[in-house]
Amino acid sequence: MNLQKIYTSLLTSDLAAAEDWYTKLLGRRPDNRPMDTLVQWELFDHAGFMLSSSDEIAGHGVFFLYVADLAVERRRLQSLGIILGDDIGGDYSTLAQVRDPDGNLITLASPPSRPFPQA
């Protein structure tokens, strides 16, 4: 398999409302609208994020984001009306979670404190 790019895709019941919510979460508007039922953010050269109102494209899921400073993101999101849950201490990172308006679980995490064990 010669992978070129990967997208995380979540299902939404209201694309316009979800686009607004994720614009706040990610700090910018989407990059592409390939069809009426889909918006895309190009997050990195080889990874992106999609929202779709079509259950043929997306399913309920989780979105896991490493952020440089969890406390800074918590304050930024709170100012926009997105309230993260309490910090959850993990073996490698501190996590904080919130559900989007469609119930998808969003987890923000501090950078890992040490390398993950190899598989």
Residue, then its C-alpha position, 0 to 999 in steps of 0.5 A: m500500500n502506497l498511502q498518500k494521505i489520511y483523513t479522519s471523518l465524522l458524521t454530523s446531522d447538521l453540517a453548517a452547525a458542525e462546520d461552525w463548531y469545528t471552525k472554533l475548535l480548530g481555529r480556522r475555516p475548512d479548506n475544501r468543499p468537495m460536495d454539498t455534504l462534505v467539508q475538509w480541513e487540510l491539517f498537514d501535508h498527509a493528513g486532514f479532517m472531514l465532516s459529512s452529513s452523509d452516513e455513506i462517507a462518515g460514521h460516529g467516532v472519535f477525534f484525537l488531537y495532540v496540542a502544544d499546550l493543553a491549558v492554553e487550548r482550554r482557555r481558548l476554547q472556553s472563550l468560544g463556548i467549548i468547555l473541555g472536561d477535567d484533565i485526565g492524567g495518562d501514562y504519556s499525556t494529560l487528556a481533556q475531552v468534549r463531545d461535539p454537538d453530534g456526540n462524537l468524542i473529541t480528545l485533546a492531549s498534551p504531547p507525550s512525555r516520553p516515546f511510546p513503546q514500539a509495537 
